[in-house]
Amino acid sequence: MFGSVELATWWSRAGALLLDVLFAILPIIVGAIFAATDSTALETIGGVIVVAGIVWCYFVYYPVFMMRGGERNGQSLGKQIAGIRVVRDGGEPMTYGWALLREFVVRVLLFGVLGSFFFSIPWLLDYLWPIWDESNRALHDMVVSTHVVRADPPAGAPPPAPGGLSQQAQQIGLS
């Protein structure tokens, strides 16, 4: 539990990630198919689609979906389908900048690109870390001070106590 909110399981996080990869990378796949043709025009169009897909994936998809207000704050489409959300440890809502920091700067640049110099071991550890961490946090969650929690309260959960973390959870639409 994180405050009065149940933590997301590793499986729900993995499922959300797979869905997000599908939604975010689809334009890049379409562009790559065009770029692999023998036609110069289609290769150019494919290259443009690939670049636009990368911009879509990291500068639009994650930050814009995760900065939504209310009960969808902290949710990409994959997280929304999986019923989980990202919450900041201080209770502040996710913003465009915070989502960009979490998803692009830390996950992609730090663990992905920089981690590739170390045989991608940091990237692998980042994704597997929630399995043995007592608060189900990945390394990127620790770097940016976030938790991934269930978006809906578990059935039969007691009502939250007034003040403290519960009040912050209500402010960002968790309760």
C-alpha angles and dihedrals in degrees: 000000000000103000104310094334124095116239119242117252123240089248093055089049091049092048092049090049092052091050091047091050089053094049097040101041099041093093090050091053092050090049092049090053090053092045091054093062127101093239115099091211093052091046089055092046089047092052091051091049091050092052091045089048092054090050089047093049101050107020101036114018102051102030097042096045094043094050094057113128129244124012093350094058110126094019129117115193091266092050090047092054091045090049097240136115141191116245128186115238092236093054095247116140120257111263132193091260095047092048090048090050093049100041105032110021099038105026100035106027102030103034099022108038100024091038090056088070086064096050090270091285092134090052092050092046090050092057096041097042096089090062093071102021112105092223094042092242125154119219091256089055089055093049094053098032099244138135129205110225139173110275094217123050115251117260113271095015115156117248113268120261115250118263131009121056093348090060090050090049090054091050092057094042101258095123 
